[in-house]
């Protein structure tokens, strides 16, 4: 009777392994699909993050161009100030210089904010990648 019992235990063990293998075979396609979905989501997030970084860099460059333009205007106005002979014109030009200087300060602040945002976006991109 003992040999029959051993054969039954062997049969039970093989049956359990067979059931586990069938379960794994059913689970593998679902896991593959889930992995594909996660990969697609990650790729989309990476593309979105890259796009955000590029847009932010473009914004920084635009602000830098605006700052340069304002500084050139300030230099031109200061030159005109020294060439003018009327006090009203001198004061009007001085007022414009002050106004453009304020614009430059505001743009420089905006540029710093964009640079901080760029660091955050690059970190987010690195995490996604």
C-alpha positions in Angstrom: 0.0 0.0 0.0 2.9 2.3 0.6 4.1 2.4 -3.0 0.6 3.4 -4.1 0.6 6.2 -1.6 4.0 7.4 -2.9 2.7 7.3 -6.5 -0.3 9.4 -5.4 1.9 12.0 -3.7 4.0 12.2 -6.9 0.9 12.5 -9.0 -0.4 15.2 -6.7 2.9 17.1 -6.9 2.9 17.0 -10.7 -0.7 18.0 -10.8 0.0 21.1 -8.6 3.0 22.1 -10.8 0.8 21.7 -13.9 -1.9 23.9 -12.4 0.8 26.5 -11.5 2.2 26.5 -15.0 -1.3 26.9 -16.5 -2.0 29.8 -14.2 1.3 31.4 -15.2 0.4 30.9 -18.9 -2.9 32.6 -18.4 -1.2 35.5 -16.5 1.7 36.1 -18.9 -0.4 37.8 -21.7 -2.1 40.1 -19.2 1.2 41.1 -17.7 2.7 41.7 -21.1 -0.2 43.9 -22.0 0.1 45.8 -18.8 3.8 46.3 -19.3 3.2 47.5 -22.8 0.6 50.0 -21.5 3.1 51.2 -18.8 5.8 51.6 -21.5 3.5 53.6 -23.7 2.5 55.9 -20.8 6.1 56.4 -19.8 7.1 57.2 -23.4 4.3 59.7 -23.6 5.3 61.3 -20.3 8.9 61.5 -21.5 7.8 63.2 -24.7 5.6 65.6 -22.8 8.5 66.4 -20.4 10.9 67.0 -23.2 8.4 69.3 -24.9 7.9 71.2 -21.7 11.7 71.6 -21.3 12.0 72.8 -24.9 9.2 75.3 -24.5 10.7 76.6 -21.3 14.1 77.1 -23.0 12.4 79.0 -25.8 10.7 81.2 -23.3 14.0 81.9 -21.6 15.6 82.8 -24.9 12.7 85.1 -25.7 13.1 86.9 -22.4 16.8 87.2 -23.0 16.1 88.8 -26.4 13.6 91.2 -24.8 16.1 92.1 -22.1 18.8 92.8 -24.8 16.3 94.9 -26.8 15.4 97.0 -23.8 19.1 97.5 -22.9 19.8 98.7 -26.4 16.9 101.1 -26.2 18.2 102.4 -22.9 21.7 102.9 -24.4 20.1 104.7 -27.3 17.9 106.9 -25.0 20.9 107.8 -22.9 22.8 108.8 -26.0 19.9 111.0 -27.0 19.8 112.5 -23.6 23.3 113.8 -23.9 22.5 115.2 -27.4 19.4 117.0 -26.4 19.5 120.7 -25.5 16.0 121.1 -24.0 15.3 120.3 -20.4 11.8 118.8 -21.2 13.2 116.4 -23.7 16.0 115.4 -21.3 13.5 114.7 -18.6 11.2 112.8 -20.9 14.1 110.7 -22.0 15.2 110.1 -18.4 11.6 109.0 -17.6 11.8 106.5 -20.5 15.2 105.2 -19.3 13.6 104.6 -15.9 10.6 102.9 -17.4 12.8 100.6 -19.6 15.1 99.9 -16.6 12.0 98.7 -14.7 11.1 96.5 -17.6 14.5 95.0 -17.6 14.3 94.3 -13.9 10.9 92.6 -14.4 12.2 90.6 -17.3 15.3 89.5 -15.4 13.0 88.3 -12.5 10.9 86.4 -15.0 14.1 84.9 -16.5 15.2 83.7 -13.1 11.8 82.1 -12.5 11.9 80.4 -15.9 15.4 79.1 -15.0 14.2 77.6 -11.7 11.3 76.1 -13.6 13.8 74.7 -16.1 15.7 72.9 -13.3 12.4 71.4 -12.1 11.4 70.3 -15.6 14.8 68.7 -16.2 14.6 66.8 -12.9 11.1 65.6 -13.9 12.4 64.6 -17.3 15.3 62.6 -15.7 12.8 60.9 -13.4 10.6 59.9 -16.3 13.5 58.7 -18.4 
